[in-house]
Amino acid sequence: MKILKNPFFIIFGFMACCIYLAPKMALPLPKWIAFYANDFLCMPLVLSISLAAIRYIKKSAAIYVPLRVVLAITTYYAVYFEWIMPKFSSRYTSDPIDILLYFLGAILFVVVQKRLY
């Protein structure tokens, strides 16, 4: 479980929680942070948790998430949250910038996963 103790994961998780909780506590955030930061943080966090779970289940620290799997999961998130969910819930809005940020976050995860984890 060293992934979940890594400063990269902890800082990103803390930032995502703060951004999520700020509006609930009536704390103002710049719009670019309120609307876009968590979209960028999403894939590194989701993929890190997934990698930690896979390593725990398989009992191997030598497992890494292949690029094709990263792209598949990121595409799933983009389609689900930016295309499907906006059709069924007014809470979700479709934004092409969000899709770009999901993929930029996924690229960051691919770049750092073997260096940090």
C-alpha positions as CSV (number, residue, x, y, z in Angstrom):
1,M,0.0,0.0,0.0
2,K,3.0,2.3,-0.4
3,I,1.1,4.0,-3.3
4,L,-1.5,5.4,-0.9
5,K,1.3,6.7,1.3
6,N,3.1,8.4,-1.5
7,P,3.3,12.2,-1.2
8,F,2.1,12.6,-4.8
9,F,-1.1,10.7,-4.0
10,I,-1.6,12.4,-0.7
11,I,-1.2,15.9,-2.0
12,F,-3.5,15.3,-5.0
13,G,-6.1,13.6,-2.8
14,F,-5.9,16.5,-0.3
15,M,-6.3,19.1,-3.1
16,A,-9.3,17.2,-4.6
17,C,-11.0,17.1,-1.2
18,C,-10.4,20.7,-0.5
19,I,-11.8,21.7,-3.9
20,Y,-14.8,19.5,-3.4
21,L,-15.5,20.8,0.1
22,A,-14.9,24.5,-0.5
23,P,-18.3,25.3,-2.0
24,K,-20.0,23.3,0.7
25,M,-18.3,25.5,3.3
26,A,-19.1,28.7,1.2
27,L,-15.4,29.3,0.5
28,P,-14.8,31.1,-2.8
29,L,-12.5,29.5,-5.3
30,P,-11.3,30.9,-8.7
31,K,-13.5,29.5,-11.4
32,W,-10.7,27.7,-13.2
33,I,-10.0,25.8,-10.0
34,A,-13.6,25.2,-9.1
35,F,-14.5,23.9,-12.6
36,Y,-11.4,22.2,-13.9
37,A,-8.8,21.2,-11.2
38,N,-10.6,18.1,-10.0
39,D,-11.0,16.9,-13.7
40,F,-7.2,17.0,-13.9
41,L,-6.7,15.3,-10.6
42,C,-9.3,12.6,-11.2
43,M,-7.4,10.2,-13.4
44,P,-4.1,10.2,-11.3
45,L,-6.2,9.5,-8.2
46,V,-8.4,6.8,-9.8
47,L,-5.5,5.1,-11.5
48,S,-3.3,5.2,-8.4
49,I,-6.1,3.6,-6.3
50,S,-6.7,1.0,-9.0
51,L,-3.0,0.2,-9.1
52,A,-2.8,-0.1,-5.3
53,A,-5.8,-2.4,-5.4
54,I,-4.4,-4.6,-8.1
55,R,-1.0,-4.9,-6.4
56,Y,-2.8,-5.8,-3.1
57,I,-4.9,-8.5,-4.8
58,K,-2.0,-9.9,-6.8
59,K,0.5,-9.5,-4.0
60,S,3.1,-8.0,-6.4
61,A,4.8,-4.6,-6.4
62,A,6.0,-5.1,-9.9
63,I,2.7,-4.5,-11.6
64,Y,2.1,-1.3,-13.5
65,V,-0.9,0.0,-15.4
66,P,-0.2,-0.4,-19.2
67,L,-0.8,2.6,-21.4
68,R,-3.7,0.9,-23.2
69,V,-5.5,0.3,-19.9
70,V,-4.9,3.9,-18.9
71,L,-6.4,5.1,-22.2
72,A,-9.3,2.8,-21.9
73,I,-10.2,3.9,-18.4
74,T,-9.7,7.5,-19.2
75,T,-11.9,7.2,-22.3
76,Y,-14.6,5.5,-20.2
77,Y,-14.6,8.3,-17.7
78,A,-14.7,10.9,-20.5
79,V,-17.6,9.2,-22.2
80,Y,-19.5,8.5,-19.1
81,F,-19.2,11.8,-17.3
82,E,-19.1,14.1,-20.3
83,W,-21.5,12.5,-22.7
84,I,-23.8,10.0,-20.9
85,M,-24.4,11.6,-17.5
86,P,-25.3,15.1,-18.8
87,K,-28.2,13.5,-20.7
88,F,-29.6,12.1,-17.5
89,S,-28.7,14.6,-14.8
90,S,-28.6,18.3,-14.7
91,R,-25.8,18.1,-12.1
92,Y,-23.4,17.1,-15.0
93,T,-22.5,19.3,-17.9
94,S,-20.6,18.3,-21.0
95,D,-17.3,20.2,-21.5
96,P,-14.6,19.4,-24.0
97,I,-12.0,21.0,-21.7
98,D,-12.9,18.4,-19.0
99,I,-12.1,15.6,-21.5
100,L,-8.7,17.2,-22.2
101,L,-8.0,17.5,-18.5
102,Y,-8.9,13.8,-17.9
103,F,-6.3,12.8,-20.6
104,L,-3.7,15.3,-19.3
105,G,-4.1,13.8,-15.8
106,A,-3.8,10.3,-17.3
107,I,-0.6,11.3,-19.1
108,L,0.8,12.6,-15.8
109,F,0.0,9.3,-14.1
110,V,1.7,7.3,-16.9
111,V,4.8,9.5,-16.6
112,V,5.1,9.3,-12.8
113,Q,3.8,5.8,-12.1
114,K,7.1,4.0,-12.6
115,R,9.2,6.8,-11.0
116,L,7.1,7.2,-7.9
117,Y,5.4,3.9,-7.4
